[in-house]
Amino acid sequence: MPGSIKDRVAIVGMGCTRFGERWDASTADLLVDAAYQAFEDAGIEPKDVQAAWLGTQSSGMTGMTLSEPLRLQYIPVTRVENACATASDAFRNACYAVAAGIYDIVMAIGVDKFKDSGISGVELLKRNKKWYAEQQKKELKKVNTRKNRDG
């Protein structure tokens, strides 16, 4: 099948923390616990990972949310956010990187700790909506500046 990634990618390790209100664990704790379960399951070490994708909506703004607690140095770590498709998008990107032959061993991992943010529910939605509106205004301003500059 042309263009298929079938038989080019395999999941060789998996880890998962206990679900629930985890007041006892930080975002970093959850990432480390799940990652080390996956490393053990796959029979690899963190140094074997060549790239990583972190899916999160509110628990960190960059890939450093993952790279710092796992001490993943000198590899690309990409933070992915795509609403309800965040986890599948991180997983898809990791799969395609392996299928394309760019990497042999990658990690796709996700984490969110909404209750530790101090906001939840409607208030969280309001803040996210406000932030996205501000980002859209900034982008529109850039586009208009370019249009004015370029004639």
C-alpha positions, 0 to 999 in steps of 0.5 A: 500500500503506497504511503502506508506506515503499516509494518514500519512502526511498533509500540515497544513500551507503555506506561501509565500512572494511576488516574485520579486527583493526584494532589500527591504528584506534580506534573513532572512526577507523573511524566517520570513515573509513566516514562520509566514504566515505558522504558522498563516495558521496552527494555530501553533507557532514557538515553536511547530515545532520539526524539519525543512528543509531549501532549498537554493542554495546560501543564507546561508551555514548551517541550522542557516540561518533559525534557527537564524531569527526564533529563532528555538533553540534546534531542528534539522535544515537541509540545503538542496541543490540539484540544481533544486530539492532543494525545493522538496528535502527539502519537501520530507525529511520533509514528510518522517520524519513525515511519519516515526513517528519521528516528528509530526510537521515539516517545509520545507521552501526555500529561495534564493536571487541571486541578492543580492550576487553581482554576477549572471548568468554566473559568478555565474555558474563559481564560483559554478563550481570552488567550486565543483571542489575544493570539489571534489579534497579534497574528492579525496585526502582523499580517496587516503590518506586512500588507501595509509594508509590502503595499 
